[in-house]
């Protein structure tokens, strides 16, 4: 497996790629990529990776979160996508609410990194 950092429209994503042998068929596991933390102590924005409807915000302002913790559930094309924290920190503000339709790139919440 190899891990790459890819920049798309100014956002950095971390992608892990596994090489398949000639006898294997590719399996697809859909999971939205989360922006990688730039390592600064300032608030980091968590944005919607795709257009959809917020089914559930799992955190509120002041919540302490761990890397990989589910922050929100975003429904898009009848699939539920988990938005997870890319790092440990404290939720500074929540900009989206349950039932809200958001565009790709819309601000969902901000986290102050530890």
VMD Tcl script that builds the backbone (N, CA, C; Angstrom):
set m [mol new atoms 342]
animate dup $m
set s [atomselect $m all]
$s set {name element resname resid chain x y z} {
  {N N UNK 1 A 0.844 -1.179 0.000}
  {CA C UNK 1 A 0.000 0.000 0.000}
  {C C UNK 1 A 0.889 1.241 0.000}
  {N N UNK 2 A 0.458 2.216 -0.724}
  {CA C UNK 2 A 1.166 3.489 -0.780}
  {C C UNK 2 A 0.194 4.596 -0.431}
  {N N UNK 3 A 0.687 5.607 0.278}
  {CA C UNK 3 A -0.129 6.750 0.656}
  {C C UNK 3 A 0.381 7.979 -0.088}
  {N N UNK 4 A -0.556 8.701 -0.684}
  {CA C UNK 4 A -0.231 9.902 -1.447}
  {C C UNK 4 A -1.034 11.076 -0.902}
  {N N UNK 5 A -0.471 12.278 -1.028}
  {CA C UNK 5 A -1.210 13.503 -0.745}
  {C C UNK 5 A -1.528 14.126 -2.101}
  {N N UNK 6 A -2.819 14.390 -2.310}
  {CA C UNK 6 A -3.278 14.931 -3.587}
  {C C UNK 6 A -3.970 16.266 -3.332}
  {N N UNK 7 A -3.674 17.259 -4.161}
  {CA C UNK 7 A -4.312 18.559 -4.036}
  {C C UNK 7 A -5.324 18.721 -5.161}
  {N N UNK 8 A -6.594 18.995 -4.783}
  {CA C UNK 8 A -7.669 19.208 -5.738}
  {C C UNK 8 A -8.339 20.524 -5.380}
  {N N UNK 9 A -8.336 21.457 -6.317}
  {CA C UNK 9 A -8.937 22.775 -6.103}
  {C C UNK 9 A -8.428 23.433 -4.821}
  {N N UNK 10 A -7.149 23.284 -4.544}
  {CA C UNK 10 A -6.553 23.936 -3.384}
  {C C UNK 10 A -6.716 23.189 -2.070}
  {N N UNK 11 A -7.406 22.046 -2.074}
  {CA C UNK 11 A -7.595 21.241 -0.865}
  {C C UNK 11 A -6.697 20.018 -0.940}
  {N N UNK 12 A -6.065 19.680 0.179}
  {CA C UNK 12 A -5.165 18.537 0.219}
  {C C UNK 12 A -5.909 17.329 0.780}
  {N N UNK 13 A -5.830 16.196 0.060}
  {CA C UNK 13 A -6.449 14.951 0.484}
  {C C UNK 13 A -5.374 13.881 0.608}
  {N N UNK 14 A -5.528 12.997 1.591}
  {CA C UNK 14 A -4.623 11.872 1.755}
  {C C UNK 14 A -5.320 10.636 1.199}
  {N N UNK 15 A -4.650 9.937 0.263}
  {CA C UNK 15 A -5.234 8.790 -0.414}
  {C C UNK 15 A -4.302 7.598 -0.257}
  {N N UNK 16 A -4.864 6.447 0.127}
  {CA C UNK 16 A -4.087 5.217 0.228}
  {C C UNK 16 A -4.479 4.316 -0.925}
  {N N UNK 17 A -3.463 3.797 -1.642}
  {CA C UNK 17 A -3.693 2.984 -2.825}
  {C C UNK 17 A -3.035 1.626 -2.621}
  {N N UNK 18 A -3.788 0.568 -2.931}
  {CA C UNK 18 A -3.267 -0.788 -2.849}
  {C C UNK 18 A -3.191 -1.358 -4.250}
  {N N UNK 19 A -2.062 -1.947 -4.593}
  {CA C UNK 19 A -1.886 -2.525 -5.925}
  {C C UNK 19 A -2.529 -3.906 -5.954}
  {N N UNK 20 A -3.347 -4.153 -6.966}
  {CA C UNK 20 A -4.021 -5.440 -7.117}
  {C C UNK 20 A -3.237 -6.307 -8.090}
  {N N UNK 21 A -3.225 -7.618 -7.846}
  {CA C UNK 21 A -2.552 -8.530 -8.762}
  {C C UNK 21 A -3.437 -8.761 -9.986}
  {N N UNK 22 A -2.909 -9.446 -10.988}
  {CA C UNK 22 A -3.646 -9.685 -12.229}
  {C C UNK 22 A -4.871 -10.565 -12.001}
  {N N UNK 23 A -4.851 -11.414 -10.948}
  {CA C UNK 23 A -5.959 -12.329 -10.684}
  {C C UNK 23 A -7.073 -11.709 -9.856}
  {N N UNK 24 A -6.840 -10.536 -9.306}
  {CA C UNK 24 A -7.830 -9.905 -8.439}
  {C C UNK 24 A -8.702 -8.937 -9.231}
  {N N UNK 25 A -9.938 -8.799 -8.782}
  {CA C UNK 25 A -10.801 -7.776 -9.349}
  {C C UNK 25 A -10.842 -6.625 -8.360}
  {N N UNK 26 A -10.999 -5.459 -8.861}
  {CA C UNK 26 A -11.015 -4.273 -8.000}
  {C C UNK 26 A -12.319 -4.216 -7.226}
  {N N UNK 27 A -12.219 -3.897 -5.959}
  {CA C UNK 27 A -13.427 -3.667 -5.170}
  {C C UNK 27 A -13.454 -2.191 -4.808}
  {N N UNK 28 A -14.638 -1.637 -4.825}
  {CA C UNK 28 A -14.793 -0.211 -4.580}
  {C C UNK 28 A -15.448 -0.013 -3.228}
  {N N UNK 29 A -14.835 0.833 -2.408}
  {CA C UNK 29 A -15.423 1.201 -1.124}
  {C C UNK 29 A -15.529 2.717 -1.121}
  {N N UNK 30 A -16.748 3.217 -1.228}
  {CA C UNK 30 A -16.954 4.661 -1.303}
  {C C UNK 30 A -16.857 5.281 0.084}
  {N N UNK 31 A -15.954 6.233 0.214}
  {CA C UNK 31 A -15.815 6.980 1.461}
  {C C UNK 31 A -15.297 8.359 1.110}
  {N N UNK 32 A -15.963 9.403 1.553}
  {CA C UNK 32 A -15.492 10.736 1.232}
  {C C UNK 32 A -14.165 11.018 1.902}
  {N N UNK 33 A -13.290 11.645 1.159}
  {CA C UNK 33 A -11.998 12.015 1.719}
  {C C UNK 33 A -12.152 13.258 2.583}
  {N N UNK 34 A -11.394 13.299 3.646}
  {CA C UNK 34 A -11.415 14.462 4.532}
  {C C UNK 34 A -10.162 15.278 4.289}
  {N N UNK 35 A -10.269 16.588 4.281}
  {CA C UNK 35 A -9.080 17.408 4.111}
  {C C UNK 35 A -8.062 17.112 5.201}
  {N N UNK 36 A -6.786 17.123 4.827}
  {CA C UNK 36 A -5.706 16.873 5.775}
  {C C UNK 36 A -5.379 18.152 6.514}
  {N N UNK 37 A -5.128 18.040 7.807}
  {CA C UNK 37 A -4.782 19.200 8.623}
  {C C UNK 37 A -3.458 19.777 8.164}
  {N N UNK 38 A -3.356 21.087 8.127}
  {CA C UNK 38 A -2.118 21.737 7.718}
  {C C UNK 38 A -1.130 21.830 8.864}
  {N N UNK 39 A -1.544 21.373 10.069}
  {CA C UNK 39 A -0.641 21.362 11.202}
  {C C UNK 39 A -0.617 22.663 11.988}
  {N N UNK 40 A -1.414 23.639 11.616}
  {CA C UNK 40 A -1.431 24.896 12.344}
  {C C UNK 40 A -2.370 24.784 13.542}
  {N N UNK 41 A -2.213 25.681 14.509}
  {CA C UNK 41 A -3.050 25.629 15.701}
  {C C UNK 41 A -4.362 26.395 15.514}
  {N N UNK 42 A -4.541 27.027 14.359}
  {CA C UNK 42 A -5.774 27.775 14.081}
  {C C UNK 42 A -6.925 26.810 13.814}
  {N N UNK 43 A -8.134 27.337 13.822}
  {CA C UNK 43 A -9.307 26.514 13.528}
  {C C UNK 43 A -9.223 25.957 12.107}
  {N N UNK 44 A -9.574 24.685 11.971}
  {CA C UNK 44 A -9.579 24.026 10.663}
  {C C UNK 44 A -11.024 23.848 10.228}
  {N N UNK 45 A -11.313 24.177 8.983}
  {CA C UNK 45 A -12.666 24.067 8.453}
  {C C UNK 45 A -12.922 22.636 7.986}
  {N N UNK 46 A -14.087 22.106 8.336}
  {CA C UNK 46 A -14.544 20.815 7.831}
  {C C UNK 46 A -15.673 21.140 6.861}
  {N N UNK 47 A -15.479 20.772 5.593}
  {CA C UNK 47 A -16.428 21.117 4.544}
  {C C UNK 47 A -17.081 19.865 3.971}
  {N N UNK 48 A -18.242 20.051 3.386}
  {CA C UNK 48 A -18.959 18.941 2.753}
  {C C UNK 48 A -18.173 18.479 1.528}
  {N N UNK 49 A -17.865 17.186 1.439}
  {CA C UNK 49 A -17.115 16.702 0.280}
  {C C UNK 49 A -17.978 16.605 -0.975}
  {N N UNK 50 A -19.300 16.505 -0.797}
  {CA C UNK 50 A -20.238 16.403 -1.913}
  {C C UNK 50 A -21.543 17.099 -1.528}
  {N N UNK 51 A -22.375 17.390 -2.525}
  {CA C UNK 51 A -23.683 17.988 -2.266}
  {C C UNK 51 A -24.583 16.930 -1.644}
  {N N UNK 52 A -25.387 17.327 -0.662}
  {CA C UNK 52 A -26.297 16.379 -0.045}
  {C C UNK 52 A -27.084 17.012 1.082}
  {N N UNK 53 A -27.734 16.165 1.871}
  {CA C UNK 53 A -28.557 16.603 2.993}
  {C C UNK 53 A -27.939 16.106 4.288}
  {N N UNK 54 A -27.817 17.000 5.268}
  {CA C UNK 54 A -27.307 16.607 6.573}
  {C C UNK 54 A -28.396 15.799 7.276}
  {N N UNK 55 A -28.136 14.515 7.495}
  {CA C UNK 55 A -29.098 13.685 8.215}
  {C C UNK 55 A -28.946 13.891 9.718}
  {N N UNK 56 A -27.686 14.038 10.157}
  {CA C UNK 56 A -27.451 14.152 11.588}
  {C C UNK 56 A -26.093 14.790 11.867}
  {N N UNK 57 A -26.095 15.857 12.665}
  {CA C UNK 57 A -24.853 16.418 13.179}
  {C C UNK 57 A -24.592 15.703 14.501}
  {N N UNK 58 A -23.464 15.058 14.629}
  {CA C UNK 58 A -23.155 14.226 15.796}
  {C C UNK 58 A -22.418 14.985 16.898}
  {N N UNK 59 A -21.996 16.223 16.631}
  {CA C UNK 59 A -21.257 17.021 17.615}
  {C C UNK 59 A -21.864 18.409 17.715}
  {N N UNK 60 A -21.490 19.125 18.749}
  {CA C UNK 60 A -21.917 20.517 18.911}
  {C C UNK 60 A -20.719 21.338 19.364}
  {N N UNK 61 A -20.846 22.648 19.323}
  {CA C UNK 61 A -19.751 23.528 19.723}
  {C C UNK 61 A -19.302 23.164 21.131}
  {N N UNK 62 A -17.982 23.063 21.296}
  {CA C UNK 62 A -17.412 22.718 22.593}
  {C C UNK 62 A -17.109 21.240 22.755}
  {N N UNK 63 A -17.595 20.398 21.841}
  {CA C UNK 63 A -17.338 18.953 21.911}
  {C C UNK 63 A -15.862 18.664 21.633}
  {N N UNK 64 A -15.274 17.779 22.430}
  {CA C UNK 64 A -13.912 17.314 22.194}
  {C C UNK 64 A -14.015 16.109 21.269}
  {N N UNK 65 A -13.248 16.124 20.165}
  {CA C UNK 65 A -13.313 15.043 19.186}
  {C C UNK 65 A -11.940 14.402 19.002}
  {N N UNK 66 A -11.963 13.147 18.606}
  {CA C UNK 66 A -10.747 12.380 18.319}
  {C C UNK 66 A -10.671 12.116 16.826}
  {N N UNK 67 A -9.474 11.896 16.325}
  {CA C UNK 67 A -9.268 11.573 14.918}
  {C C UNK 67 A -10.101 10.336 14.574}
  {N N UNK 68 A -10.872 10.415 13.480}
  {CA C UNK 68 A -11.694 9.303 13.030}
  {C C UNK 68 A -13.102 9.288 13.603}
  {N N UNK 69 A -13.380 10.167 14.572}
  {CA C UNK 69 A -14.717 10.235 15.171}
  {C C UNK 69 A -15.713 10.793 14.165}
  {N N UNK 70 A -16.926 10.240 14.147}
  {CA C UNK 70 A -17.962 10.710 13.228}
  {C C UNK 70 A -18.479 12.072 13.698}
  {N N UNK 71 A -18.440 13.041 12.788}
  {CA C UNK 71 A -18.905 14.401 13.081}
  {C C UNK 71 A -20.327 14.621 12.565}
  {N N UNK 72 A -20.630 14.022 11.413}
  {CA C UNK 72 A -21.937 14.225 10.789}
  {C C UNK 72 A -22.219 13.093 9.815}
  {N N UNK 73 A -23.497 12.921 9.489}
  {CA C UNK 73 A -23.919 11.976 8.455}
  {C C UNK 73 A -24.530 12.808 7.330}
  {N N UNK 74 A -23.984 12.648 6.130}
  {CA C UNK 74 A -24.417 13.396 4.958}
  {C C UNK 74 A -25.002 12.414 3.940}
  {N N UNK 75 A -26.275 12.609 3.581}
  {CA C UNK 75 A -26.907 11.746 2.584}
  {C C UNK 75 A -26.730 12.365 1.206}
  {N N UNK 76 A -26.222 11.555 0.288}
  {CA C UNK 76 A -26.057 11.989 -1.100}
  {C C UNK 76 A -26.353 10.803 -2.004}
  {N N UNK 77 A -27.220 10.978 -2.957}
  {CA C UNK 77 A -27.601 9.932 -3.908}
  {C C UNK 77 A -28.032 8.652 -3.177}
  {N N UNK 78 A -28.825 8.827 -2.123}
  {CA C UNK 78 A -29.398 7.742 -1.324}
  {C C UNK 78 A -28.343 6.929 -0.561}
  {N N UNK 79 A -27.137 7.481 -0.425}
  {CA C UNK 79 A -26.084 6.845 0.369}
  {C C UNK 79 A -25.777 7.720 1.570}
  {N N UNK 80 A -25.569 7.091 2.714}
  {CA C UNK 80 A -25.193 7.838 3.910}
  {C C UNK 80 A -23.667 7.864 4.012}
  {N N UNK 81 A -23.100 9.065 4.037}
  {CA C UNK 81 A -21.663 9.254 4.104}
  {C C UNK 81 A -21.288 9.799 5.473}
  {N N UNK 82 A -20.311 9.165 6.117}
  {CA C UNK 82 A -19.843 9.633 7.412}
  {C C UNK 82 A -18.767 10.689 7.206}
  {N N UNK 83 A -18.958 11.841 7.830}
  {CA C UNK 83 A -17.938 12.879 7.825}
  {C C UNK 83 A -17.184 12.693 9.137}
  {N N UNK 84 A -15.875 12.399 9.045}
  {CA C UNK 84 A -15.099 12.086 10.239}
  {C C UNK 84 A -14.043 13.158 10.494}
  {N N UNK 85 A -13.624 13.241 11.743}
  {CA C UNK 85 A -12.605 14.217 12.126}
  {C C UNK 85 A -11.234 13.768 11.619}
  {N N UNK 86 A -10.503 14.649 10.930}
  {CA C UNK 86 A -9.182 14.284 10.431}
  {C C UNK 86 A -8.091 14.369 11.511}
  {N N UNK 87 A -8.438 14.884 12.701}
  {CA C UNK 87 A -7.468 15.048 13.781}
  {C C UNK 87 A -8.184 15.249 15.103}
  {N N UNK 88 A -7.437 15.188 16.207}
  {CA C UNK 88 A -7.979 15.476 17.535}
  {C C UNK 88 A -8.173 16.982 17.689}
  {N N UNK 89 A -9.187 17.383 18.433}
  {CA C UNK 89 A -9.405 18.799 18.667}
  {C C UNK 89 A -10.708 19.070 19.385}
  {N N UNK 90 A -11.095 20.334 19.388}
  {CA C UNK 90 A -12.342 20.774 20.014}
  {C C UNK 90 A -13.163 21.523 18.975}
  {N N UNK 91 A -14.447 21.189 18.886}
  {CA C UNK 91 A -15.333 21.842 17.916}
  {C C UNK 91 A -15.517 23.300 18.332}
  {N N UNK 92 A -15.143 24.213 17.446}
  {CA C UNK 92 A -15.270 25.650 17.719}
  {C C UNK 92 A -16.665 26.161 17.380}
  {N N UNK 93 A -17.163 25.727 16.220}
  {CA C UNK 93 A -18.497 26.166 15.804}
  {C C UNK 93 A -19.107 25.139 14.856}
  {N N UNK 94 A -20.433 25.093 14.836}
  {CA C UNK 94 A -21.175 24.211 13.935}
  {C C UNK 94 A -22.013 25.107 13.027}
  {N N UNK 95 A -21.818 24.956 11.718}
  {CA C UNK 95 A -22.497 25.818 10.751}
  {C C UNK 95 A -23.666 25.151 10.043}
  {N N UNK 96 A -23.781 23.838 10.160}
  {CA C UNK 96 A -24.864 23.111 9.491}
  {C C UNK 96 A -25.776 22.494 10.537}
  {N N UNK 97 A -27.017 22.224 10.123}
  {CA C UNK 97 A -27.969 21.618 11.053}
  {C C UNK 97 A -28.678 20.459 10.374}
  {N N UNK 98 A -29.292 19.607 11.177}
  {CA C UNK 98 A -30.021 18.452 10.663}
  {C C UNK 98 A -31.070 18.896 9.631}
  {N N UNK 99 A -31.134 18.159 8.508}
  {CA C UNK 99 A -32.116 18.441 7.473}
  {C C UNK 99 A -31.678 19.481 6.456}
  {N N UNK 100 A -30.553 20.139 6.695}
  {CA C UNK 100 A -30.082 21.194 5.795}
  {C C UNK 100 A -29.463 20.587 4.537}
  {N N UNK 101 A -29.775 21.158 3.370}
  {CA C UNK 101 A -29.158 20.771 2.117}
  {C C UNK 101 A -27.911 21.626 1.942}
  {N N UNK 102 A -26.766 20.973 1.695}
  {CA C UNK 102 A -25.496 21.686 1.550}
  {C C UNK 102 A -24.874 21.375 0.197}
  {N N UNK 103 A -24.142 22.336 -0.337}
  {CA C UNK 103 A -23.398 22.147 -1.575}
  {C C UNK 103 A -22.021 21.590 -1.259}
  {N N UNK 104 A -21.376 21.032 -2.258}
  {CA C UNK 104 A -20.003 20.578 -2.107}
  {C C UNK 104 A -19.130 21.762 -1.702}
  {N N UNK 105 A -18.324 21.599 -0.672}
  {CA C UNK 105 A -17.456 22.675 -0.206}
  {C C UNK 105 A -18.085 23.572 0.842}
  {N N UNK 106 A -19.356 23.336 1.176}
  {CA C UNK 106 A -20.031 24.157 2.189}
  {C C UNK 106 A -19.425 23.883 3.566}
  {N N UNK 107 A -19.255 24.924 4.348}
  {CA C UNK 107 A -18.703 24.797 5.696}
  {C C UNK 107 A -19.693 24.073 6.598}
  {N N UNK 108 A -19.253 22.965 7.217}
  {CA C UNK 108 A -20.089 22.216 8.147}
  {C C UNK 108 A -19.781 22.607 9.584}
  {N N UNK 109 A -18.476 22.668 9.900}
  {CA C UNK 109 A -18.050 23.041 11.246}
  {C C UNK 109 A -16.576 23.379 11.252}
  {N N UNK 110 A -16.101 23.940 12.341}
  {CA C UNK 110 A -14.682 24.218 12.506}
  {C C UNK 110 A -14.192 23.527 13.767}
  {N N UNK 111 A -12.945 23.071 13.697}
  {CA C UNK 111 A -12.322 22.379 14.828}
  {C C UNK 111 A -10.999 23.054 15.150}
  {N N UNK 112 A -10.779 23.334 16.427}
  {CA C UNK 112 A -9.491 23.851 16.875}
  {C C UNK 112 A -8.618 22.635 17.151}
  {N N UNK 113 A -7.534 22.498 16.379}
  {CA C UNK 113 A -6.640 21.362 16.547}
  {C C UNK 113 A -5.877 21.453 17.846}
  {N N UNK 114 A -5.576 20.281 18.408}
  {CA C UNK 114 A -4.802 20.247 19.649}
  {C C UNK 114 A -3.335 20.403 19.366}
}
mol reanalyze $m
mol bondsrecalc $m
mol representation Tube
mol addrep $m
